[in-house]
Amino acid sequence: MSQTPGSQPPAPSQGDAYDWFVRGRALYEDGSAAAAVELLGRALAAEPQARSIREVLARALFDAGRYLDATDEFEALVAQAPDDHYAHFGAGLANWRLSHFTAAAEHLAIAVAMRPQRKEYLRARDQVRATIQARVDAGLPIEGVLSMTDTTALERRDPSPPDLLPREPALPDVPAPGLSPLASTPLDHVQLDPRPDPTSPDLSTPGAGLTAAALCRSHDVALLDLDGVVYRGPHAVPHAVQCIAAAAAQGLRVAYVTNNASRTAVEVAQHLRDLGLAAHADDVVTSAQAAAALIRDRVPAAARVLAVGGPGVPAALEAVGLTVVRPHELAAAASQAVTGAANGASTVAAVLMGYGPGVGWADLAEAAYAVAGGALFVASNTDLTVPTDRGVAPGNGTLVAAVATATGRDPIVAGKPFAPLLEQSMARTDARSPLVVGDRLDTDIEAATRLGLPSLLVLTGVTDVPELLAAPAQHRPTYVAADLRGLLARGRLVSESPAAQLAEGGALQLAELDDSTAAADPLLRLRAAAAACWAAADQGRAVTWSESAVAALAADVERALSGGSGH
């Protein structure tokens, strides 16, 4: 539009983000992708966290042939929600159109890992892999558009990527009508790039608080806890299955490392497969297995061992060549003894206690009799609680404490936070740069601290806000994320920031975050609060927090769990 020199820009429109989005989407659906881009760009500039706007804009850019811009928007969607399979699919196709085949293959592999039943994802992944292999076989560069000479050497042009089909169903987070209009800015001057102004203050201080790459790319093995991390009772924790599959598609190996000794590795692997994970028994390392190895190294070959707990306990003992004795067998042998003297049938060389929901008083009594009689006392773990689909229940630690109290003897413990379980897991996976992932500070995180390993705390299990703020040095995680979506994102270090600070008297004070900052990083204040509280505790300074501060941080956690990127 022309205008006379010195005249004012056109009067601003009274439209808002919703109007721009609806009009832009209508243009796109009518086949006018290039025209739709302008309106959708304005809508996104007004509502940069609305993924529905960004997705339609990305598709419009793709259909308009602006593949570089489309790649930027699809990859921004991935950054907002790393477990978004469709965003990975779009990013894969956009990179493919740019002849960025390596990036395309990575995104498409992740999309397939999340949704293996989607045939269009499978076809696209297989086609781009075939393209890469054909170029390698022909001695040509993998990346970039080929010259005519190169295509002759290849004997065919690279196949065209498939069309970008819309998501089914569409994203639900369209902006609501009636949002604050942005007409104060002339439309001709609306900034279409939604990226933040690099000169504005950034509470997250990403240079200091973020790892250089996603955690699944920064480590070769993830040592994943199960209860409260991957599943609760029979059900998967939200996002867990998709994120584990996506991380594995990017090259991360996974070992399922559990303190729960109630089930065999075969049973645990079947549970994981039922949830949709590609897991085998060798991928599962239980505390019962680690404990059985400890006993094997301390007693004669084929020695008799009393097994107290679920099926995982006797199975682990049998696997290392020990002779399993169950509590009822020991009780029967003792009752048949003519005298009080011990005999071969009523004595054992060791006692192994592991969690089992059916363990009762009679089982604990037999364990106490054997330990008091001199048997080696080993516990798979000492977790005081175990998360279930109905809530928190007593764990193996409560059962072990009963026997320890009755006998005055403490057990050797194989599971977390002690070293044997993690050491066996690292040996089995040949881990060089492992990441310990768990939901408990006193087991998962402390185990990592004892071995000098980095750790990721997820908030889908038993740890709450006050427990994290009050964590002693050995219970402090390296990273904190809402759930396993944190594996697919750059690691967010627990580090100090202006988002939460201590007043002179030691009272915790939280900053008010703008909507875009809170949406991009819901746990920013929690990590900053934890770092501030830990630093003060280490210096011997008093720290206090109000109920309202804890409630605000708990609300941040709920926001992170219910949406966003999970970190």
C-alpha positions as CSV (number, residue, x, y, z in Angstrom):
1,M,0.0,0.0,0.0
2,S,1.4,3.4,-1.0
3,Q,1.1,6.5,1.2
4,T,2.3,10.1,1.0
5,P,5.5,11.0,2.6
6,G,5.1,12.0,6.3
7,S,1.6,10.5,6.5
8,Q,0.7,8.2,9.4
9,P,0.5,4.4,9.0
10,P,-3.0,3.0,8.4
11,A,-5.2,2.9,11.5
12,P,-4.9,-0.4,13.4
13,S,-7.4,-3.1,12.9
14,Q,-9.7,-3.9,15.9
15,G,-9.1,-7.7,15.4
16,D,-7.6,-9.8,18.1
17,A,-5.7,-13.1,18.2
18,Y,-8.8,-15.2,17.9
19,D,-10.1,-13.2,14.8
20,W,-6.7,-13.5,13.1
21,F,-6.5,-17.2,13.8
22,V,-10.0,-17.9,12.5
23,R,-9.5,-15.8,9.4
24,G,-6.1,-17.2,8.7
25,R,-7.2,-20.8,9.2
26,A,-10.2,-20.2,6.9
27,L,-7.8,-18.9,4.2
28,Y,-5.5,-21.9,4.7
29,E,-8.4,-24.4,4.4
30,D,-9.6,-22.6,1.2
31,G,-6.2,-23.2,-0.3
32,S,-4.7,-19.7,0.1
33,A,-1.7,-20.8,2.2
34,A,0.5,-17.7,1.4
35,A,-2.3,-15.3,2.4
36,A,-3.0,-17.3,5.5
37,V,0.6,-17.0,6.7
38,E,0.3,-13.2,7.3
39,L,-2.8,-13.5,9.6
40,L,-1.6,-16.6,11.4
41,G,1.8,-14.9,12.0
42,R,0.0,-12.0,13.6
43,A,-2.1,-14.3,15.8
44,L,1.0,-16.2,16.9
45,A,2.8,-12.9,17.7
46,A,-0.1,-12.1,20.0
47,E,-0.3,-15.6,21.6
48,P,3.1,-17.2,21.2
49,Q,2.3,-20.1,23.6
50,A,-0.8,-21.2,21.6
51,R,0.3,-24.4,19.9
52,S,-2.8,-24.6,17.8
53,I,-1.9,-21.3,16.1
54,R,1.7,-22.3,15.6
55,E,0.8,-25.6,14.1
56,V,-1.6,-24.1,11.5
57,L,1.0,-21.5,10.7
58,A,3.7,-24.2,10.2
59,R,1.4,-26.1,7.9
60,A,0.6,-23.0,5.9
61,L,4.3,-22.1,5.6
62,F,4.9,-25.7,4.4
63,D,2.2,-25.6,1.8
64,A,3.4,-22.1,0.7
65,G,6.8,-23.6,0.0
66,R,8.5,-21.7,2.8
67,Y,10.1,-24.8,4.2
68,L,12.8,-23.1,6.3
69,D,10.2,-21.1,8.2
70,A,8.0,-24.2,8.5
71,T,10.9,-26.1,10.0
72,D,11.5,-23.3,12.5
73,E,7.8,-23.5,13.6
74,F,7.6,-27.3,13.8
75,E,10.8,-27.4,15.8
76,A,9.4,-24.7,18.1
77,L,6.4,-27.0,18.6
78,V,8.7,-29.8,19.5
79,A,10.5,-27.6,22.0
80,Q,7.1,-26.7,23.6
81,A,6.1,-30.4,23.8
82,P,8.8,-32.9,23.0
83,D,6.4,-35.8,23.0
84,D,4.2,-34.3,20.2
85,H,4.5,-36.9,17.5
86,Y,2.8,-34.8,14.8
87,A,5.2,-31.9,15.4
88,H,8.1,-34.3,14.9
89,F,6.4,-35.6,11.7
90,G,6.0,-32.0,10.4
91,A,9.6,-31.1,11.3
92,G,10.7,-34.3,9.5
93,L,8.9,-33.5,6.3
94,A,10.0,-29.8,6.3
95,N,13.6,-30.8,6.8
96,W,13.3,-33.4,4.1
97,R,12.1,-30.6,1.6
98,L,15.2,-28.7,2.5
99,S,17.3,-31.9,1.8
100,H,18.3,-31.9,5.5
101,F,18.0,-35.7,5.5
102,T,19.7,-36.4,8.8
103,A,17.4,-34.1,10.8
104,A,14.4,-35.4,8.8
105,A,15.3,-39.0,9.7
106,E,15.7,-38.2,13.4
107,H,12.3,-36.5,13.7
108,L,10.5,-39.1,11.7
109,A,12.1,-41.9,13.8
110,I,10.8,-40.2,16.9
111,A,7.3,-39.8,15.4
112,V,7.2,-43.5,14.5
113,A,8.4,-44.5,18.0
114,M,5.5,-42.6,19.5
115,R,2.9,-43.7,17.0
116,P,4.0,-46.9,15.3
117,Q,0.5,-47.6,14.0
118,R,0.6,-44.4,11.8
119,K,1.3,-45.7,8.3
120,E,2.2,-42.3,6.9
121,Y,4.9,-41.9,9.6
122,L,6.3,-45.3,8.8
123,R,6.4,-44.6,5.0
124,A,8.0,-41.3,5.4
125,R,10.7,-42.7,7.8
126,D,11.5,-45.6,5.5
127,Q,11.6,-43.4,2.4
128,V,14.1,-40.9,4.0
129,R,16.2,-43.7,5.3
130,A,16.3,-45.2,1.8
131,T,17.3,-41.9,0.4
132,I,20.2,-41.6,2.8
133,Q,21.3,-45.1,2.0
134,A,21.1,-44.5,-1.7
135,R,23.3,-41.5,-1.4
136,V,25.8,-43.3,0.7
137,D,25.9,-46.2,-1.7
138,A,26.5,-43.8,-4.6
139,G,29.3,-42.0,-2.7
140,L,27.3,-38.7,-2.6
141,P,26.9,-36.3,0.2
142,I,23.9,-37.1,2.5
143,E,22.8,-33.5,2.9
144,G,21.9,-30.9,0.2
145,V,20.3,-30.8,-3.2
146,L,22.0,-32.8,-5.9
147,S,23.3,-31.5,-9.1
148,M,22.3,-33.1,-12.4
149,T,25.6,-35.0,-12.5
150,D,25.0,-36.3,-9.1
151,T,21.5,-37.4,-9.9
152,T,22.9,-39.3,-12.9
153,A,25.3,-41.1,-10.5
154,L,22.4,-41.8,-8.2
155,E,20.4,-43.1,-11.3
156,R,17.3,-41.5,-9.9
157,R,16.2,-38.3,-8.2
158,D,15.6,-38.4,-4.5
159,P,11.9,-39.4,-4.0
160,S,9.6,-36.5,-3.0
161,P,8.4,-36.4,0.5
162,P,4.7,-37.1,1.1
163,D,2.2,-34.3,1.7
164,L,1.8,-33.0,5.1
165,L,-1.6,-34.2,6.3
166,P,-3.5,-32.4,9.1
167,R,-3.4,-33.7,12.6
168,E,-6.4,-35.8,13.7
169,P,-7.9,-34.6,15.9
170,A,-6.8,-31.0,15.8
171,L,-5.1,-29.3,18.8
172,P,-7.6,-28.0,21.3
173,D,-5.9,-24.9,22.5
174,V,-7.3,-22.3,20.1
175,P,-7.3,-18.8,21.7
176,A,-10.7,-17.9,23.2
177,P,-12.7,-15.1,21.6
178,G,-12.4,-11.8,23.4
179,L,-8.8,-11.8,24.3
180,S,-7.2,-8.4,24.8
181,P,-7.1,-6.8,21.3
182,L,-3.7,-5.9,20.1
183,A,-4.9,-3.0,17.9
184,S,-2.6,-0.6,19.6
185,T,0.1,-1.9,17.3
186,P,-0.4,-1.1,13.6
187,L,-0.8,-4.4,11.7
188,D,1.8,-3.3,9.2
189,H,4.3,-3.3,12.0
190,V,3.3,-6.5,13.9
191,Q,6.4,-8.6,14.6
192,L,5.8,-11.9,12.9
193,D,8.7,-13.6,14.6
194,P,7.5,-14.9,18.0
195,R,10.9,-15.5,19.4
196,P,11.8,-13.4,22.5
197,D,13.8,-10.2,22.3
198,P,17.4,-11.2,23.2
199,T,17.8,-7.8,24.9
200,S,15.0,-8.4,27.4
201,P,15.8,-9.9,30.8
202,D,15.5,-13.7,31.0
203,L,14.7,-15.1,34.4
204,S,15.6,-18.6,33.3
205,T,19.3,-17.7,32.4
206,P,19.5,-20.6,29.9
207,G,23.2,-20.3,29.4
208,A,23.8,-21.2,33.0
209,G,20.8,-23.3,33.7
210,L,20.5,-25.5,30.6
211,T,22.5,-28.4,29.2
212,A,23.9,-28.0,25.7
213,A,21.7,-30.8,24.3
214,A,18.6,-32.8,25.3
215,L,19.3,-35.2,28.2
216,C,18.6,-38.2,25.9
217,R,21.5,-37.0,23.7
218,S,23.8,-36.1,26.6
219,H,23.9,-39.6,28.2
220,D,24.2,-43.1,26.7
221,V,22.1,-44.9,29.3
222,A,19.1,-43.9,31.4
223,L,18.8,-45.9,34.7
224,L,15.0,-45.5,35.1
225,D,13.2,-46.2,38.3
226,L,9.7,-47.8,37.7
227,D,7.2,-47.2,40.5
228,G,6.1,-43.5,40.3
229,V,8.3,-42.9,37.2
230,V,7.1,-45.2,34.5
231,Y,4.0,-46.6,36.1
232,R,1.8,-46.4,39.1
233,G,0.3,-49.8,39.9
234,P,-0.9,-51.3,36.6
235,H,-1.2,-48.0,34.8
236,A,1.5,-46.0,32.9
237,V,2.4,-42.5,34.2
238,P,1.2,-40.0,31.6
239,H,3.8,-39.3,28.8
240,A,6.1,-42.0,30.1
241,V,5.7,-44.6,27.3
242,Q,5.9,-42.1,24.5
243,C,8.9,-40.3,25.9
244,I,10.9,-43.5,26.6
245,A,10.2,-44.7,23.0
246,A,11.2,-41.3,21.6
247,A,14.4,-41.1,23.7
248,A,15.3,-44.7,22.6
249,A,14.7,-43.6,19.0
250,Q,17.4,-40.9,19.5
251,G,19.9,-43.5,20.7
252,L,19.4,-43.6,24.5
253,R,19.6,-47.0,26.0
254,V,17.2,-47.7,28.9
255,A,17.6,-49.9,31.9
256,Y,14.6,-50.3,34.2
257,V,16.2,-50.3,37.7
258,T,13.7,-51.0,40.5
259,N,13.9,-51.4,44.2
260,N,10.7,-53.3,44.1
261,A,11.6,-57.0,44.5
262,S,8.1,-58.4,44.4
263,R,8.1,-59.5,40.8
264,T,10.6,-61.3,38.5
265,A,12.3,-59.4,35.7
266,V,10.3,-61.4,33.2
267,E,7.0,-60.3,34.9
268,V,8.2,-56.7,35.0
269,A,9.2,-56.8,31.3
270,Q,5.8,-58.2,30.4
271,H,4.1,-55.3,32.3
272,L,6.2,-52.8,30.4
273,R,5.3,-54.5,27.1
274,D,1.6,-54.4,28.1
275,L,2.0,-50.6,28.5
276,G,3.5,-50.3,25.0
277,L,7.2,-50.4,25.6
278,A,9.7,-52.6,23.8
279,A,11.2,-54.2,26.9
280,H,12.9,-57.5,27.6
281,A,13.8,-59.2,30.8
282,D,17.5,-58.3,30.3
283,D,16.4,-54.6,30.4
284,V,15.1,-55.0,33.9
285,V,17.4,-55.0,36.9
286,T,15.7,-55.6,40.3
287,S,17.0,-55.1,43.8
288,A,16.3,-58.8,44.4
289,Q,18.8,-59.7,41.6
290,A,21.4,-57.4,43.2
291,A,20.8,-58.8,46.6
292,A,21.0,-62.4,45.4
293,A,24.4,-61.6,43.9
294,L,25.5,-60.2,47.2
295,I,24.5,-63.4,49.0
296,R,26.0,-65.7,46.4
297,D,29.4,-64.0,47.1
298,R,29.2,-64.5,50.8
299,V,27.8,-68.1,51.4
300,P,28.8,-71.5,50.1
301,A,27.6,-72.7,46.7
302,A,24.0,-73.8,46.7
303,A,23.5,-72.7,50.3
304,R,20.0,-72.6,51.7
305,V,18.5,-69.1,51.8
306,L,15.2,-68.0,53.4
307,A,13.3,-66.0,50.8
308,V,10.8,-63.5,52.2
309,G,8.8,-61.5,49.7
310,G,7.1,-61.8,46.3
311,P,8.0,-64.1,43.4
312,G,11.0,-61.9,42.4
313,V,12.9,-62.9,45.6
314,P,13.1,-66.7,45.1
315,A,13.5,-66.3,41.4
316,A,16.6,-64.2,41.9
317,L,18.1,-66.6,44.4
318,E,17.5,-69.6,42.1
319,A,19.1,-67.7,39.1
320,V,22.4,-67.5,41.0
321,G,22.4,-71.2,42.1
322,L,21.2,-70.8,45.7
323,T,18.7,-73.1,47.3
324,V,15.4,-71.4,48.2
325,V,13.6,-72.0,51.4
326,R,10.2,-70.4,52.0
327,P,9.0,-69.3,55.5
328,H,6.3,-72.0,55.8
329,E,8.9,-74.7,55.0
330,L,11.2,-73.4,57.7
331,A,8.3,-73.3,60.2
332,A,7.3,-76.9,59.3
333,A,10.8,-78.2,59.8
334,A,11.2,-76.4,63.1
335,S,7.8,-77.8,64.4
336,Q,8.9,-81.4,63.5
337,A,12.2,-81.1,65.4
338,V,12.2,-83.5,68.4
339,T,14.6,-81.3,70.4
340,G,15.4,-77.6,70.4
341,A,18.7,-78.3,68.6
342,A,19.0,-76.9,65.1
343,N,19.1,-79.4,62.2
344,G,19.8,-79.1,58.5
345,A,16.1,-78.7,57.6
346,S,15.4,-75.8,60.1
347,T,18.5,-73.7,59.5
348,V,19.5,-71.3,56.6
349,A,22.8,-69.6,55.7
350,A,21.1,-66.3,54.8
351,V,17.8,-64.4,54.8
352,L,16.7,-62.2,51.9
353,M,13.8,-59.9,52.5
354,G,12.1,-58.2,49.5
355,Y,8.8,-56.5,49.1
356,G,5.7,-58.6,48.6
357,P,2.1,-57.6,49.3
358,G,1.4,-61.0,50.8
359,V,4.1,-60.9,53.4
360,G,2.6,-61.4,56.9
361,W,3.5,-61.8,60.6
362,A,4.5,-65.5,60.2
363,D,7.0,-64.6,57.4
364,L,8.5,-61.9,59.5
365,A,8.8,-64.2,62.5
366,E,10.7,-66.9,60.6
367,A,13.0,-64.2,59.2
368,A,13.6,-62.9,62.8
369,Y,14.3,-66.5,64.1
370,A,16.8,-67.1,61.4
371,V,18.6,-63.8,61.7
372,A,18.8,-64.2,65.5
373,G,20.3,-67.6,64.9
374,G,23.2,-66.2,63.0
375,A,22.0,-66.2,59.3
376,L,23.3,-63.5,57.0
377,F,20.7,-60.7,56.9
378,V,20.2,-59.1,53.4
379,A,17.4,-56.7,52.3
380,S,16.7,-56.0,48.7
381,N,15.8,-52.4,49.7
382,T,14.6,-50.3,52.6
383,D,12.0,-48.0,51.0
384,L,9.5,-47.2,53.7
385,T,6.7,-46.6,51.2
386,V,5.6,-47.8,47.8
387,P,3.4,-45.8,45.4
388,T,0.3,-47.7,44.2
389,D,-2.7,-46.7,42.0
390,R,-4.6,-46.1,45.2
391,G,-2.0,-44.1,47.0
392,V,1.1,-44.6,49.1
393,A,1.4,-48.0,50.9
394,P,4.0,-49.5,53.4
395,G,7.1,-50.6,51.6
396,N,9.8,-53.2,52.2
397,G,11.6,-50.9,54.6
398,T,8.8,-51.2,57.1
399,L,9.0,-55.0,57.0
400,V,12.8,-55.0,57.3
401,A,12.6,-52.6,60.3
402,A,10.3,-55.0,62.1
403,V,12.9,-57.8,61.8
404,A,15.8,-55.5,62.6
405,T,14.0,-54.2,65.7
406,A,13.3,-57.8,66.9
407,T,16.8,-59.0,66.4
408,G,18.9,-55.9,67.0
409,R,20.7,-56.5,63.7
410,D,20.7,-54.3,60.6
411,P,20.7,-55.9,57.2
412,I,23.1,-55.5,54.2
413,V,21.1,-53.5,51.7
414,A,21.4,-54.1,47.9
415,G,19.0,-51.6,46.5
416,K,19.1,-47.8,46.2
417,P,20.4,-45.7,47.8
418,F,23.2,-48.3,48.2
419,A,25.6,-49.0,45.4
420,P,25.1,-52.7,44.4
421,L,21.9,-52.2,42.3
422,L,23.2,-49.3,40.3
423,E,26.6,-50.9,39.8
424,Q,25.0,-54.1,38.5
425,S,22.8,-52.0,36.2
426,M,25.8,-50.1,34.8
427,A,27.7,-53.3,34.3
428,R,24.9,-54.9,32.4
429,T,24.4,-51.9,30.1
430,D,28.1,-51.1,29.7
431,A,27.1,-47.5,30.6
432,R,29.7,-44.8,30.1
433,S,27.7,-41.7,30.9
434,P,24.5,-42.8,32.7
435,L,21.7,-40.7,34.0
436,V,19.8,-41.8,37.1
437,V,16.1,-41.0,36.9
438,G,13.7,-41.4,39.8
439,D,11.0,-39.9,42.0
440,R,12.5,-40.5,45.4
441,L,15.1,-38.3,47.0
442,D,16.2,-40.8,49.7
443,T,16.7,-43.7,47.3
444,D,17.1,-42.8,43.6
445,I,18.7,-39.4,44.0
446,E,20.9,-40.4,47.0
447,A,22.1,-43.5,45.1
448,A,23.2,-41.2,42.2
449,T,25.0,-38.9,44.7
450,R,26.8,-41.8,46.3
451,L,28.2,-42.9,43.0
452,G,28.9,-39.4,41.7
453,L,26.3,-39.7,38.9
454,P,24.0,-37.0,37.5
455,S,20.3,-37.4,38.4
456,L,16.9,-36.3,37.1
457,L,14.1,-36.0,39.6
458,V,10.6,-36.4,38.2
459,L,7.6,-35.2,40.2
460,T,5.2,-38.0,39.3
461,G,5.9,-40.0,42.4
462,V,6.3,-39.3,46.2
463,T,8.5,-36.2,46.4
464,D,6.6,-33.0,47.2
465,V,7.6,-29.4,47.3
466,P,8.6,-29.1,51.0
467,E,10.7,-32.3,50.8
468,L,12.6,-30.9,47.8
469,L,13.2,-27.5,49.4
470,A,14.5,-29.2,52.6
471,A,16.7,-31.8,50.8
472,P,20.1,-32.4,52.5
473,A,23.1,-32.5,50.2
474,Q,22.9,-36.2,49.4
475,H,19.3,-35.9,48.3
476,R,19.7,-33.1,45.8
477,P,19.0,-33.9,42.2
478,T,21.0,-32.4,39.3
479,Y,17.9,-31.7,37.2
480,V,14.2,-31.5,38.0
481,A,11.3,-32.2,35.5
482,A,7.6,-32.8,35.9
483,D,7.8,-36.1,34.2
484,L,9.8,-38.1,31.6
485,R,9.2,-35.4,29.0
486,G,12.3,-34.0,30.6
487,L,14.4,-36.7,28.9
488,L,13.6,-35.1,25.5
489,A,14.5,-31.6,26.5
490,R,17.7,-29.8,27.5
491,G,18.4,-30.6,31.1
492,R,17.3,-27.8,33.5
493,L,19.8,-27.5,36.3
494,V,18.7,-26.7,39.8
495,S,20.3,-23.3,39.9
496,E,19.6,-19.9,41.5
497,S,17.7,-17.2,39.7
498,P,15.6,-14.1,40.4
499,A,12.5,-16.3,40.0
500,A,12.8,-17.2,43.7
501,Q,15.0,-15.7,46.4
502,L,15.3,-15.5,50.2
503,A,14.7,-12.3,52.1
504,E,17.1,-11.1,54.7
505,G,15.3,-13.1,57.4
506,G,15.4,-16.2,55.3
507,A,11.8,-16.2,54.1
508,L,11.3,-17.6,50.6
509,Q,9.9,-15.1,48.2
510,L,8.6,-16.0,44.7
511,A,8.7,-13.7,41.7
512,E,5.5,-13.2,39.7
513,L,6.2,-14.6,36.2
514,D,4.6,-13.4,33.1
515,D,2.4,-15.9,31.2
516,S,4.9,-16.7,28.5
517,T,7.7,-17.4,30.9
518,A,5.5,-19.5,33.2
519,A,4.2,-21.5,30.2
520,A,7.7,-22.0,28.7
521,D,9.2,-23.2,32.0
522,P,6.5,-24.0,34.7
523,L,9.1,-25.3,37.2
524,L,11.4,-22.3,37.0
525,R,10.4,-21.0,40.4
526,L,10.6,-24.4,42.0
527,R,14.2,-25.0,40.9
528,A,15.2,-21.5,41.9
529,A,13.5,-21.9,45.3
530,A,15.3,-25.2,45.9
531,A,18.7,-23.8,44.9
532,A,18.2,-20.8,47.2
533,C,17.1,-22.9,50.2
534,W,19.9,-25.4,49.7
535,A,22.5,-22.6,49.5
536,A,21.2,-21.1,52.7
537,A,21.1,-24.4,54.5
538,D,24.7,-25.1,53.5
539,Q,25.7,-21.8,55.0
540,G,23.9,-22.5,58.2
541,R,21.3,-19.8,57.6
542,A,17.7,-20.3,58.7
543,V,15.1,-20.8,55.9
544,T,11.4,-20.5,56.1
545,W,8.6,-20.7,53.6
546,S,4.9,-19.9,53.9
547,E,2.0,-22.1,53.2
548,S,1.1,-19.8,50.3
549,A,4.6,-20.1,48.8
550,V,4.4,-23.9,49.0
551,A,0.9,-23.8,47.5
552,A,2.1,-21.6,44.6
553,L,5.0,-23.9,43.9
554,A,2.7,-27.0,44.1
555,A,0.4,-25.2,41.5
556,D,3.4,-24.7,39.3
557,V,4.1,-28.5,39.5
558,E,0.4,-29.3,38.6
559,R,0.6,-26.9,35.7
560,A,3.8,-28.6,34.4
561,L,2.2,-32.1,34.8
562,S,-1.0,-31.1,33.1
563,G,0.5,-29.4,30.1
564,G,3.4,-27.6,28.6
565,S,6.7,-29.5,28.0
566,G,7.0,-31.3,31.2
567,H,10.0,-29.4,32.4
